[in-house]
Amino acid sequence: MAEPLTITKKELVNRIADTTGQTKVVVKDILQRFLDEIIDELSHGNRLEFREFGVFEVRERAARRAQNPRTLEKVAVPAKRVVKFKVGRLMRERVCDEPPEEKVPPKKAPKAAEPRKGLGLPPPPTPPTPPPSNSPF
């Protein structure tokens, strides 16, 4: 497999400017503001969801004890916050070579009496009906 290319922000700015007709200065400013907003929201602990693309969120990684592989010495690793990215459906299909998921309709919840049929249990009791009244009201 060929060595993957490294695409820089400058290259993305050039591509977007070429396809939209906007100046590179405007595109660079918008792209930078977009990235700054992502960083700002994540720094506040917020979750960013871009449908079909993916989800960015901050998670707490617990403190743990690790081992230096060279010296085999035990080391304390402090707790820290890390950014996680969960790939969205469209990106997963196009990048990860996964076939599109077939849409399966959700299963309907069974009616109250149906679960009892297969278990050999009697149906639930019905509430008693009140006796007929002779009153005109």
Legacy VTK file of the C-alpha trace (Angstrom):
# vtk DataFile Version 3.0
C-alpha trace
ASCII
DATASET POLYDATA
POINTS 137 float
0.000 0.000 0.000
1.257 3.483 -0.836
2.400 5.878 1.861
-0.588 8.066 2.890
-0.402 11.753 2.050
-0.352 14.396 4.754
-2.947 17.035 4.009
-2.376 20.361 5.729
-4.829 23.064 6.675
-3.314 25.196 3.894
-4.129 22.479 1.327
-7.704 22.233 2.595
-8.060 26.018 2.443
-6.850 26.001 -1.177
-9.281 23.238 -2.168
-12.269 24.865 -0.490
-11.419 28.285 -1.937
-11.142 26.767 -5.438
-14.492 24.949 -5.218
-16.467 27.758 -3.528
-15.007 30.790 -5.256
-14.247 32.392 -1.882
-10.859 33.957 -1.203
-8.269 31.896 0.643
-8.216 34.504 3.413
-11.958 34.121 4.056
-11.839 30.313 3.904
-8.814 30.177 6.227
-10.561 32.462 8.731
-13.752 30.364 8.703
-11.848 27.081 8.987
-9.729 28.411 11.858
-12.790 29.730 13.686
-14.473 26.332 13.237
-11.459 24.532 14.733
-11.214 27.091 17.564
-14.895 26.535 18.398
-14.375 22.767 18.569
-11.449 23.240 20.955
-13.395 25.768 23.038
-16.444 23.513 23.390
-14.328 20.489 24.301
-12.401 22.533 26.872
-15.751 23.264 28.562
-16.496 19.537 28.670
-19.165 19.700 25.960
-19.866 16.998 23.400
-19.891 17.860 19.686
-21.987 15.760 17.356
-21.740 16.096 13.593
-24.338 13.758 12.069
-22.902 11.191 9.634
-19.362 12.454 10.446
-18.757 11.652 14.094
-18.811 12.720 17.727
-16.096 14.451 19.758
-16.272 14.167 23.531
-14.037 14.543 26.563
-13.585 11.560 28.857
-11.825 11.203 32.180
-9.071 8.621 32.187
-8.566 7.235 35.693
-5.214 7.262 37.453
-3.383 3.957 37.113
-0.130 2.160 37.720
1.936 1.399 34.628
5.233 -0.305 34.011
8.251 1.063 32.169
8.970 -1.610 29.525
12.750 -1.045 29.634
13.341 -0.981 33.380
10.168 -2.824 34.472
9.822 -0.121 37.111
6.267 0.622 38.308
5.178 4.191 37.610
2.117 6.153 38.742
0.182 7.642 35.831
-2.114 10.476 36.964
-5.741 10.858 35.913
-6.291 13.047 32.894
-8.886 14.244 30.422
-8.686 12.885 26.882
-10.606 13.660 23.698
-12.399 10.712 22.137
-13.748 10.621 18.603
-16.430 8.174 17.570
-16.715 7.722 13.819
-20.081 8.484 12.237
-21.960 6.266 9.797
-20.971 7.981 6.550
-17.290 8.188 7.495
-17.273 4.559 8.636
-18.767 3.442 5.303
-16.337 5.447 3.180
-13.128 5.174 5.223
-13.363 1.893 7.102
-14.538 -0.223 4.144
-17.627 -1.327 6.039
-20.777 -2.055 4.034
-23.737 0.195 4.828
-25.870 -1.083 7.664
-29.259 -2.395 6.662
-32.029 -0.541 8.373
-33.856 -3.024 10.568
-37.155 -1.802 11.965
-37.153 -1.751 15.761
-38.971 -4.607 17.438
-42.340 -3.703 18.884
-42.861 -4.302 22.552
-45.087 -7.334 23.147
-48.584 -6.803 24.504
-49.140 -7.450 28.201
-50.849 -10.847 27.731
-48.474 -12.167 25.031
-45.452 -12.920 27.260
-47.638 -15.184 29.409
-48.708 -17.396 26.501
-45.346 -19.085 26.040
-44.750 -19.424 29.771
-47.883 -21.449 30.502
-49.177 -18.772 32.867
-52.823 -17.744 33.048
-53.763 -14.359 31.602
-53.838 -11.470 34.076
-57.109 -11.125 35.991
-59.690 -8.710 34.662
-61.105 -6.165 37.093
-64.625 -7.013 38.346
-67.508 -5.118 36.785
-69.777 -3.211 39.173
-73.307 -4.587 39.661
-76.003 -2.884 37.581
-77.667 0.004 39.307
-81.432 0.604 39.326
-80.909 4.331 39.839
-81.805 6.631 36.929
-78.664 8.674 37.661
LINES 1 138
137 0 1 2 3 4 5 6 7 8 9 10 11 12 13 14 15 16 17 18 19 20 21 22 23 24 25 26 27 28 29 30 31 32 33 34 35 36 37 38 39 40 41 42 43 44 45 46 47 48 49 50 51 52 53 54 55 56 57 58 59 60 61 62 63 64 65 66 67 68 69 70 71 72 73 74 75 76 77 78 79 80 81 82 83 84 85 86 87 88 89 90 91 92 93 94 95 96 97 98 99 100 101 102 103 104 105 106 107 108 109 110 111 112 113 114 115 116 117 118 119 120 121 122 123 124 125 126 127 128 129 130 131 132 133 134 135 136
